[in-house]
Amino acid sequence: MTSGDLSSVLNILRSLYKRTWTLEEFADGVVFREGRRAALLQPSDTHSFKSFVRGVFVCSDEELQDVPSCNQVDFSDGSMGSTSMKGFVMSLQKSSQVHHAVLVEQAFGSNLRGKDALQFFMQMLTGSVVQHGKKTYRQCRGIPQGSVVSSLLCCLCYGHMENVLFRDITKNKGCLMRLVDDFLLITPDRNHAQTFLRVLLAGVPQYGVVANPQKVVVNFQGSEGGGAFPDIRVLPPHCLFPWCGLLLDTRSLDVCKDYSSYAGLSLRYSLTLGSAHSAGQQMRRKLMSILRIKCHPLFLDLKTNSLESAYKNIYKLVLLQACRFHVCVQSLPFAQTVAKNPTYFQQMIWDMAHYANALIRRSNTGLVLGDGAQKGSVQYEAVELLFCLAFLRVLSKHRPVYKDLLPRLHKWKRRLERLLGDLRLARVRQAANPWALLDFLAMQM
């Protein structure tokens, strides 16, 4: 299959969530048609803007010539959710976003029959070959890894299993979540938790599911946590429960990032600055880009986390950003040092603080976070002070390198402390507890 065919297969998998067929119906009577409906060309001085509306149509052989009567599944790019040319034009007119533009209808489409897609899946599932040494083995269990459709096939399998076996496990209270094959059950009912654990540990042969006890974590004592399955990791009832790189507080359900994966790793090998001519500018762009990715709403949203937890998440995030800052400074060319231009690097830290403030407010749309030192719950000055404290804690360990920058940060810190009230200042200092640095002690810089 070509890359275009593979894209069609991905859309087919997504459409399978909307409808169920038998294998015979899928192979004999189903045709998937994928088409691009329209292109919007808007000339300007700097660029040409293009917008596409894509649709996947599930048709029978008889319906193939009559596309509008097909069962339609919409996968639109962008905010335009129309699946017809008329609807697309009307949505553009209502939004009043387009002026002096040419709208071109494009008759582009491709058909993929169900039997061809089924043949692809069967070949993928039964034709996986692994070479170990001089011997070649054919995989007979599990889904071959490495393909872009592997996780989707896995989700289809586990999703069906959830609907069959665990439909009522969170009917009254609780939440069952899954990231591909990593399950998380949050429930106040111990019996439900034990039932769920018992089913997974016993295995589900019809789905090929076998749980590895060494990867199972619980925070309650049960028969499975005792002598029968000694490899299970049992945590205290109140703890930070790990799941997929996250830590969930079992009492408050606050969410924070698990930084234990950084232990023993060196940040230096994960950050490169490229050419020596514009290393300082590349350093700024790289740090800003990383900051945008790491400021995830899951850690900053006050509807998900308590205010105390959000402050701690911000401080640890900035603390790691300060470590990256130091690693980048160490990678600068010999002639480009902080001592030669401390103002530039101070402004870089200042810009990161402003950008983090914007990302925090974007993650809390609808909430009043405050724009002054004495108003709101997460003030601009509070975030800036967290930046000051985090960078001072990291950079103070390397005073000869930052001897011209540290006095500026201390001055900035004193000004912010005067602006914040006692309560807000105490909240910042509580989040910047020295114990927060323990998460990064095993990390190499």
C-alpha positions in Angstrom: 0.0 0.0 0.0 1.1 3.5 -0.7 1.1 6.3 1.9 -2.2 7.6 0.4 -3.8 4.2 0.8 -2.5 4.0 4.3 -4.2 7.3 5.1 -7.4 5.9 3.7 -7.0 2.9 6.0 -6.6 5.2 9.0 -9.8 7.0 8.2 -11.6 3.6 7.8 -10.5 2.6 11.2 -11.9 5.8 12.7 -15.2 5.3 10.8 -15.4 1.8 12.3 -16.1 3.4 15.7 -19.4 4.7 14.2 -20.7 1.5 12.7 -20.2 -2.3 13.0 -20.2 -4.9 10.2 -19.6 -8.6 10.0 -16.5 -9.6 8.0 -18.6 -10.8 5.1 -20.4 -7.4 4.9 -17.2 -5.6 5.3 -15.4 -7.5 2.5 -18.3 -7.9 0.0 -20.5 -4.8 0.2 -18.6 -1.9 1.6 -16.7 0.8 -0.3 -14.9 3.7 1.4 -14.7 6.8 -0.7 -12.4 9.6 0.5 -12.5 13.0 -1.2 -11.2 16.5 -1.0 -14.1 18.9 -1.5 -12.7 22.5 -1.9 -9.7 24.6 -1.9 -9.6 28.2 -0.8 -6.9 30.3 -2.4 -6.2 33.7 -0.8 -3.3 35.6 -2.2 -1.4 38.0 0.1 2.0 39.6 0.3 3.5 36.8 2.5 1.7 33.5 1.8 -1.2 31.7 0.2 -3.8 30.2 2.6 -5.4 26.9 1.8 -8.3 25.3 3.5 -9.6 21.8 2.8 -12.7 19.9 3.8 -12.3 16.1 3.8 -15.0 13.4 4.0 -15.1 9.6 4.2 -18.2 8.1 2.7 -19.2 4.5 3.5 -21.1 3.2 0.5 -22.3 0.0 -1.0 -21.5 -0.9 -4.6 -24.9 0.3 -5.7 -24.5 3.6 -3.8 -21.1 4.4 -5.1 -22.5 6.4 -8.0 -24.8 8.3 -5.7 -22.5 9.7 -3.1 -25.0 12.0 -1.2 -27.0 8.9 -0.2 -24.0 7.2 1.4 -23.5 7.0 5.2 -21.2 9.9 5.6 -18.4 10.3 8.2 -16.9 13.7 8.5 -13.2 14.3 9.3 -12.7 18.0 8.6 -9.5 19.9 8.9 -9.7 23.2 10.8 -12.9 24.8 12.1 -15.0 24.3 9.0 -17.2 21.3 9.7 -19.1 21.2 6.4 -19.1 18.2 4.2 -20.7 19.8 1.1 -19.6 22.6 -1.2 -22.7 24.6 -0.4 -22.2 24.2 3.3 -18.6 25.1 3.1 -19.4 28.3 1.2 -22.2 29.2 3.7 -19.9 28.6 6.7 -17.3 30.9 5.1 -20.0 33.6 4.5 -21.3 33.4 8.1 -17.9 33.6 9.6 -16.9 36.6 7.4 -13.3 35.5 7.6 -12.5 35.5 3.9 -12.2 38.5 1.6 -10.7 38.9 -1.9 -10.4 35.1 -2.3 -11.0 32.6 -5.0 -12.9 29.4 -4.0 -12.2 26.4 -6.3 -14.2 23.1 -6.1 -11.9 20.2 -6.6 -13.2 16.8 -7.8 -10.6 14.7 -6.1 -11.4 11.3 -4.7 -10.3 7.7 -4.2 -12.2 4.5 -3.6 -11.0 1.7 -1.4 -13.1 -1.5 -1.2 -13.7 -3.3 2.0 -12.1 -6.5 0.7 -8.8 -4.7 -0.1 -8.8 -3.1 3.4 -9.5 -6.5 5.0 -6.7 -8.1 3.0 -4.3 -5.4 4.3 -5.3 -6.0 7.9 -5.1 -9.8 7.6 -1.6 -9.5 6.0 -0.5 -7.1 8.8 -1.8 -9.3 11.6 -0.6 -12.7 10.3 2.4 -11.7 8.2 4.6 -10.1 10.9 8.1 -11.7 10.8 10.8 -11.1 13.4 14.4 -12.1 12.9 16.4 -13.0 16.0 20.0 -14.1 15.3 20.0 -16.5 12.4 16.4 -17.6 13.0 13.2 -16.1 11.7 9.9 -16.2 13.6 6.3 -15.4 12.6 4.4 -13.5 15.2 1.2 -15.4 16.2 0.1 -13.4 19.2 -0.5 -9.7 19.7 -0.6 -6.8 17.2 2.7 -6.0 15.3 4.3 -2.8 16.6 5.6 0.1 14.6 2.8 0.7 12.2 0.6 3.8 12.4 -2.5 1.6 12.6 -1.2 -0.6 15.4 -2.5 1.6 18.2 -5.9 2.1 16.5 -6.3 -1.7 16.1 -5.4 -2.1 19.7 -7.9 0.5 20.8 -10.6 -1.2 18.8 -9.9 -4.5 20.5 -9.7 -3.1 24.0 -12.7 -0.7 23.4 -14.8 -3.7 22.5 -13.6 -5.6 25.6 -14.5 -2.6 27.8 -18.0 -2.5 26.4 -18.5 -6.3 27.0 -16.8 -6.8 30.3 -16.6 -3.5 32.1 -19.7 -1.7 31.0 -21.2 -1.6 34.5 -18.0 -1.2 36.6 -18.3 2.6 36.7 -22.1 2.7 36.3 -22.7 4.4 39.7 -19.4 6.1 40.6 -15.9 6.1 39.3 -14.0 6.5 36.1 -12.3 4.0 33.8 -9.6 5.4 31.5 -7.2 3.9 29.1 -4.3 5.1 26.9 -4.0 2.3 24.3 -3.3 -0.6 26.6 -2.6 1.2 29.9 -5.8 1.1 32.1 -6.6 3.3 35.0 -9.6 2.7 37.3 -10.6 5.3 39.8 -13.5 4.2 42.0 -14.6 4.5 45.7 -15.9 0.9 45.6 -13.3 -1.6 46.7 -15.3 -4.5 45.3 -15.3 -3.0 41.8 -11.6 -2.4 42.0 -11.0 -6.0 43.1 -13.2 -7.4 40.4 -11.5 -5.3 37.7 -8.1 -6.5 39.0 -9.1 -10.1 39.2 -10.4 -10.1 35.6 -7.2 -8.6 34.2 -4.9 -10.8 36.2 -6.8 -13.9 35.2 -6.5 -12.8 31.5 -9.2 -12.5 28.8 -8.3 -15.3 26.3 -10.9 -14.2 23.7 -9.1 -10.9 23.4 -5.6 -12.2 23.9 -5.3 -10.0 27.0 -2.8 -11.0 29.7 -1.8 -8.6 32.4 1.8 -8.5 33.7 1.7 -8.5 37.5 5.0 -6.6 37.7 3.4 -3.7 35.9 0.2 -3.6 38.0 -0.1 -0.9 40.7 -2.8 -0.7 43.3 -3.4 1.4 46.4 -5.5 -1.0 48.4 -4.9 -4.3 50.1 -6.7 -7.3 48.6 -6.3 -11.0 48.1 -4.5 -10.4 44.8 -2.1 -8.0 46.6 -1.0 -10.7 49.0 0.6 -14.1 48.5 -1.2 -15.1 45.3 0.4 -12.3 43.2 3.4 -11.1 45.2 4.8 -9.1 42.2 2.0 -6.5 42.4 3.1 -3.1 43.6 0.9 -1.9 46.5 0.9 1.8 47.4 -0.6 3.5 50.5 -4.3 4.5 50.2 -3.3 8.2 50.1 -0.4 8.5 47.6 0.6 10.0 44.3 -0.5 7.3 41.9 1.6 6.9 38.7 -0.1 6.4 35.4 1.4 7.1 31.9 3.8 9.8 33.1 1.3 11.4 35.4 0.9 11.4 39.2 -2.6 11.5 40.5 -3.3 12.4 44.2 -5.7 9.7 45.4 -7.3 12.0 47.9 -7.8 15.3 45.9 -7.4 13.9 42.4 -4.9 16.6 41.6 -2.7 15.9 38.6 1.0 16.5 38.4 3.8 15.4 36.2 6.0 12.4 37.1 9.6 13.5 36.8 11.1 10.2 37.8 11.8 9.4 34.1 14.5 12.1 34.1 16.6 10.2 36.7 20.0 9.2 35.2 19.3 11.1 32.0 21.4 14.0 30.7 19.6 17.0 29.4 22.7 18.0 27.4 22.2 15.3 24.9 18.6 16.3 24.2 19.3 19.9 23.4 21.4 21.2 20.5 21.8 24.7 19.3 23.0 24.3 15.8 25.2 26.9 14.1 27.5 29.2 16.1 26.4 32.4 14.3 22.9 32.6 15.9 23.2 30.2 18.8 21.6 32.7 21.2 18.6 33.2 19.1 18.3 29.5 18.5 18.5 29.0 22.3 15.6 31.4 22.8 13.4 29.7 20.1 14.1 26.3 21.5 13.4 27.1 25.1 10.1 28.9 24.1 9.1 25.9 22.0 9.7 23.5 24.9 7.9 25.8 27.3 4.8 25.8 25.0 4.8 22.0 25.0 5.4 21.5 28.7 2.8 24.0 29.8 0.0 21.5 29.3 -3.5 22.5 30.5 -3.8 19.2 32.5 -1.3 20.6 35.0 -2.4 24.2 34.9 -6.2 24.0 34.8 -7.7 25.1 38.1 -10.9 23.2 37.4 -8.8 20.0 37.5 -6.3 20.9 40.2 -6.3 22.8 43.4 -4.6 26.2 43.5 -1.8 24.8 45.7 -1.2 21.9 43.2 -1.2 24.3 40.2 1.4 26.5 41.9 3.6 23.4 42.6 3.2 22.3 39.0 4.2 25.7 37.7 7.3 25.8 39.9 8.5 22.3 39.0 7.9 23.1 35.3 10.0 26.3 35.6 12.7 24.6 37.6 13.2 22.1 34.8 13.2 24.9 32.3 16.0 26.6 34.3 18.0 23.4 34.1 17.5 23.4 30.3 18.6 27.1 30.3 21.8 26.2 32.0 22.4 23.3 29.6 21.9 25.6 26.6 24.3 28.1 28.1 27.0 25.4 28.4 26.5 24.6 24.8 27.0 28.2 23.6 30.1 28.9 21.5 33.2 30.1 23.4 32.8 33.7 22.4 29.1 33.9 23.3 28.8 33.9 27.1 26.3 35.3 29.6 28.9 37.7 31.0 29.2 39.4 27.6 25.5 40.1 27.3 23.6 39.6 30.6 20.8 41.8 29.4 19.9 39.5 26.6 19.7 36.4 28.8 17.7 38.4 31.5 15.2 39.4 28.8 15.1 35.7 27.7 14.0 34.7 31.2 11.6 37.6 31.3 10.0 36.6 27.9 9.6 33.0 29.1 7.8 34.2 32.2 5.4 36.4 30.1 4.8 33.5 27.7 4.1 31.1 30.6 1.6 33.6 32.0 -0.2 33.7 28.7 -0.3 29.9 28.5 -1.6 29.6 32.1 -4.5 32.0 31.3 -5.2 30.2 28.1 -5.5 27.0 30.1 -8.1 28.7 32.4 -10.4 30.4 30.0 -13.4 31.7 31.9 -11.7 32.0 35.2 -10.5 35.2 36.8 -6.8 34.7 37.5 -6.1 38.4 38.1 -3.9 40.9 36.3 -2.6 42.8 39.4 -0.6 41.8 42.5 -3.6 42.0 44.8 -6.3 40.5 42.6 -7.1 37.0 41.4 -5.7 33.7 42.3 -2.7 33.4 39.9 -1.2 36.9 39.4 1.3 37.8 36.8 3.7 38.8 39.6 3.3 35.4 41.3 4.3 33.5 38.1 7.2 35.9 37.6 8.4 35.3 41.1 8.2 31.6 40.6 10.5 32.0 37.6 12.9 34.2 39.7 13.1 31.6 42.5 13.5 28.6 40.2 16.3 30.3 38.1 18.0 31.6 41.2 18.0 28.1 42.7 19.6 26.5 39.6 21.9 29.3 38.4 23.3 30.0 41.9 25.1 26.7 41.8 27.2 28.1 39.0 28.0 31.6 40.2 31.1 32.1 38.0 29.1 31.6 34.9 26.2 33.9 36.0 27.9 36.4 38.2 26.5 39.3 36.1 23.0 37.8 35.8 22.3 36.8 39.4 22.3 40.3 40.8 19.6 41.3 38.3 17.5 38.3 39.2 17.8 39.1 42.9 16.7 42.7 42.3 13.8 41.4 40.2 12.9 39.0 43.0 12.9 41.7 45.7 10.6 44.0 43.6 8.1 41.2 43.1 8.1 40.3 46.7 7.1 43.9 47.6 4.3 43.8 45.1 2.7 40.6 46.3 0.7 40.5 49.5 1.5 38.3 52.5 -0.9 35.5 51.6 0.1 35.3 47.9 3.8 35.6 48.8 3.4 32.7 51.3 1.7 30.6 48.6 4.6 31.2 46.2 7.2 30.3 48.8 5.3 27.2 49.7 5.4 26.0 46.1 9.1 26.9 45.9 10.0 24.6 48.7 13.5 23.2 48.5 12.1 19.7 48.6 10.8 20.2 45.0 14.4 20.0 43.8 14.6 16.3 44.9 12.8 15.3 41.7 15.7 16.5 39.7 18.7 15.5 41.8 19.3 12.3 39.9 19.2 14.2 36.6 22.4 15.0 34.9 23.1 18.4 33.2 
